[in-house]
């Protein structure tokens, strides 16, 4: 669980304390995300999913219009823009108090989602590598920025990824990125090790086991383990049967310092946080 220096992020002028880990619910506005239960297209579906997640205790809603599953096809920027802006507007208008994250690596999509759609956080799977204008935009908009480590692109990342020491290399990458972002004026940075993005199953479990080493950066850590192949391939099931495994690994992530869990299943993740918070409370007493 969280320890050491208190961690906060500034959202809409309000400081959010991450002493109690937060939950980010996933809303995929795509036809081909790896988990079919997370795909939403129609206005009613999007609003109902958002309402359900918020009612179950989601602190943030992450809206994405570009599938980042291994081998995913590239889509034109305008198509992603339409998907994202439409969904962000639906949610922002229906739930004005919701904190919305937009999952994109394109600065133009990010700009319009924030300035026109009403989003508040940028979640970039490329950590700024895909669009050199992203860091300047984040500093200009003064919004929290989630940077994720990915080796390669969604189309190439799982083609035999190799590391000498995956944790050390991911840490080094984050160190270089955060120094550059801070120099550009970015204030609120959240780091995501990128489970399943350019890593083998063994790499993923090593990152999870040593997740607390990422705390050396002193920045909030987000863990996105929900229904990923490291779970269902290990258990020899499918994504639809990976909820129990997700809860187990989310608990491990919290034990090892995760501040935010990005999930498809909010209710179960909230329960994990509550139980792990009790473990922490007993330990402190």
ZIBEL-V945394 format. One record per residue. N is the residue number from 0. RES is the residue in one small letter. SS is DSSP state (helix for helix, strand for strand, loop for the rest). PSI is psi in radians with two decimals (* if undefined). Layout:
N | RES | SS | PSI
N | RES | SS | PSI
This chain:
0 | x | loop | 3.00
1 | x | loop | 2.49
2 | x | loop | 2.97
3 | x | loop | -2.57
4 | x | loop | 2.33
5 | x | loop | 2.52
6 | x | loop | 2.36
7 | x | strand | 2.71
8 | x | strand | 2.58
9 | x | strand | 1.98
10 | x | strand | 2.09
11 | x | loop | 0.56
12 | x | loop | 0.05
13 | x | strand | 2.32
14 | x | strand | 2.20
15 | x | strand | 2.06
16 | x | strand | 2.20
17 | x | loop | 0.30
18 | x | loop | -0.76
19 | x | loop | 2.08
20 | x | loop | 2.57
21 | x | strand | 2.78
22 | x | strand | 2.27
23 | x | strand | 2.03
24 | x | strand | 2.48
25 | x | strand | 2.19
26 | x | strand | 1.78
27 | x | strand | 2.06
28 | x | loop | 1.02
29 | x | loop | 2.69
30 | x | loop | -0.10
31 | x | loop | 0.39
32 | x | loop | 2.65
33 | x | loop | -0.50
34 | x | loop | 1.96
35 | x | helix | -0.46
36 | x | helix | -0.12
37 | x | helix | 0.13
38 | x | strand | 2.26
39 | x | loop | 2.41
40 | x | loop | -0.80
41 | x | loop | 2.71
42 | x | helix | -0.80
43 | x | helix | -0.76
44 | x | helix | -0.77
45 | x | helix | -0.81
46 | x | helix | -0.71
47 | x | helix | -0.70
48 | x | helix | -0.75
49 | x | helix | -0.79
50 | x | helix | -0.77
51 | x | helix | -0.80
52 | x | helix | -0.74
53 | x | helix | -0.71
54 | x | helix | -0.56
55 | x | helix | -0.15
56 | x | loop | 0.26
57 | x | loop | 2.35
58 | x | loop | -0.53
59 | x | strand | 2.68
60 | x | strand | 2.21
61 | x | strand | 1.98
62 | x | strand | 2.16
63 | x | strand | 2.54
64 | x | loop | 0.24
65 | x | loop | 2.00
66 | x | loop | 2.25
67 | x | loop | 0.33
68 | x | loop | 2.69
69 | x | loop | 2.27
70 | x | loop | 0.17
71 | x | loop | 2.57
72 | x | loop | 2.56
73 | x | loop | 2.53
74 | x | loop | 2.64
75 | x | loop | 2.61
76 | x | helix | -0.70
77 | x | helix | -0.60
78 | x | helix | -0.77
79 | x | helix | -0.75
80 | x | helix | -0.81
81 | x | helix | -0.82
82 | x | helix | -0.87
83 | x | helix | -0.88
84 | x | helix | -0.72
85 | x | helix | -0.85
86 | x | helix | -0.74
87 | x | helix | -0.74
88 | x | helix | -0.74
89 | x | helix | -0.87
90 | x | helix | -0.77
91 | x | helix | -0.64
92 | x | helix | -0.68
93 | x | helix | -0.59
94 | x | loop | 1.33
95 | x | loop | -0.36
96 | x | loop | -0.12
97 | x | loop | 2.49
98 | x | loop | 2.06
99 | x | strand | 2.25
100 | x | strand | 2.46
101 | x | strand | 2.20
102 | x | strand | 1.70
103 | x | loop | 2.64
104 | x | loop | 0.10
105 | x | loop | 2.17
106 | x | helix | -0.59
107 | x | helix | -0.68
108 | x | helix | -0.76
109 | x | helix | -0.80
110 | x | helix | -0.85
111 | x | helix | -0.58
112 | x | helix | -0.64
113 | x | helix | -0.94
114 | x | helix | -0.51
115 | x | helix | -0.60
116 | x | helix | -0.53
117 | x | loop | 0.30
118 | x | loop | 2.89
119 | x | loop | -0.32
120 | x | strand | 2.54
121 | x | strand | 2.23
122 | x | strand | 1.87
123 | x | strand | 1.90
124 | x | loop | -0.29
125 | x | loop | -0.07
126 | x | loop | 0.46
127 | x | loop | -0.11
128 | x | loop | -0.50
129 | x | loop | -0.38
130 | x | loop | 1.87
131 | x | loop | -0.23
132 | x | loop | -0.07
133 | x | helix | -0.78
134 | x | helix | -0.71
135 | x | helix | -0.68
136 | x | helix | -0.79
137 | x | helix | -0.75
138 | x | helix | -0.71
139 | x | helix | -0.79
140 | x | helix | -0.36
141 | x | loop | 0.95
142 | x | loop | 2.72
143 | x | strand | 2.53
144 | x | strand | 2.07
145 | x | strand | 2.09
146 | x | strand | 2.26
147 | x | strand | 2.52
148 | x | loop | 2.25
149 | x | loop | 2.30
150 | x | loop | 1.91
151 | x | loop | -2.61
152 | x | loop | 2.92
153 | x | loop | -0.54
154 | x | loop | -0.40
155 | x | loop | -0.19
156 | x | loop | -0.47
157 | x | loop | 0.29
158 | x | loop | 1.44
159 | x | loop | 1.05
160 | x | loop | 2.40
161 | x | loop | 2.36
162 | x | loop | 2.61
163 | x | loop | -0.77
164 | x | loop | 1.79
165 | x | helix | -0.69
166 | x | helix | -0.80
167 | x | helix | -0.70
168 | x | helix | -0.67
169 | x | helix | -0.74
170 | x | helix | -0.75
171 | x | helix | -0.73
172 | x | helix | -0.78
173 | x | helix | -0.68
174 | x | helix | -0.80
175 | x | helix | -0.72
176 | x | helix | -0.82
177 | x | helix | -0.65
178 | x | helix | -0.78
179 | x | helix | -0.74
180 | x | helix | -0.75
181 | x | helix | -0.65
182 | x | helix | -0.52
183 | x | loop | -0.13
184 | x | loop | 0.17
185 | x | loop | 2.26
186 | x | loop | -0.72
187 | x | loop | 1.87
188 | x | strand | 2.31
189 | x | strand | 2.35
190 | x | strand | 2.47
191 | x | strand | 2.05
192 | x | loop | -0.22
193 | x | loop | 0.97
194 | x | loop | 2.21
195 | x | loop | 0.00
196 | x | loop | 1.60
197 | x | loop | 0.65
198 | x | loop | 2.55
199 | x | loop | 3.01
200 | x | helix | -0.73
201 | x | helix | -0.72
202 | x | helix | -0.76
203 | x | helix | -0.79
204 | x | helix | -0.54
205 | x | helix | -0.74
206 | x | helix | -0.73
207 | x | helix | -0.78
208 | x | helix | -0.62
209 | x | loop | 0.43
210 | x | helix | -0.58
211 | x | helix | -0.32
212 | x | helix | -0.39
213 | x | helix | -0.29
214 | x | helix | -0.19
215 | x | helix | -0.44
216 | x | helix | -0.30
217 | x | loop | 0.30
218 | x | loop | 2.70
219 | x | strand | 2.52
220 | x | strand | 2.28
221 | x | strand | 2.39
222 | x | strand | 2.14
223 | x | loop | 1.51
224 | x | loop | -0.16
225 | x | loop | 2.01
226 | x | loop | 0.43
227 | x | loop | 2.87
228 | x | helix | -0.43
229 | x | helix | -0.45
230 | x | helix | -1.03
231 | x | helix | -0.44
232 | x | helix | -0.65
233 | x | helix | -0.67
234 | x | helix | -0.09
235 | x | loop | 0.84
236 | x | loop | -2.72
237 | x | loop | 3.04
238 | x | helix | -0.62
239 | x | helix | -0.28
240 | x | helix | 0.30
241 | x | loop | 0.28
242 | x | helix | -0.80
243 | x | helix | -0.79
244 | x | helix | -0.64
245 | x | helix | -0.79
246 | x | helix | -0.71
247 | x | helix | -0.85
248 | x | helix | -0.52
249 | x | helix | -0.68
250 | x | helix | -0.73
251 | x | helix | -0.74
252 | x | helix | -0.74
253 | x | helix | -0.72
254 | x | helix | -0.56
255 | x | loop | 0.32
256 | x | loop | 0.12
257 | x | loop | 2.44
258 | x | loop | -0.43
259 | x | strand | 2.36
260 | x | strand | 2.17
261 | x | strand | 2.07
262 | x | strand | 2.75
263 | x | loop | -0.53
264 | x | loop | 1.68
265 | x | helix | -0.83
266 | x | helix | -0.84
267 | x | helix | -0.64
268 | x | helix | -0.67
269 | x | helix | -0.71
270 | x | helix | -0.69
271 | x | helix | -0.79
272 | x | helix | -0.76
273 | x | helix | -0.79
274 | x | helix | -0.75
275 | x | helix | -0.53
276 | x | helix | -0.62
277 | x | helix | -0.66
278 | x | helix | -0.77
279 | x | helix | -0.73
280 | x | helix | -0.74
281 | x | helix | -0.72
282 | x | helix | -0.74
283 | x | helix | -0.56
284 | x | loop | *
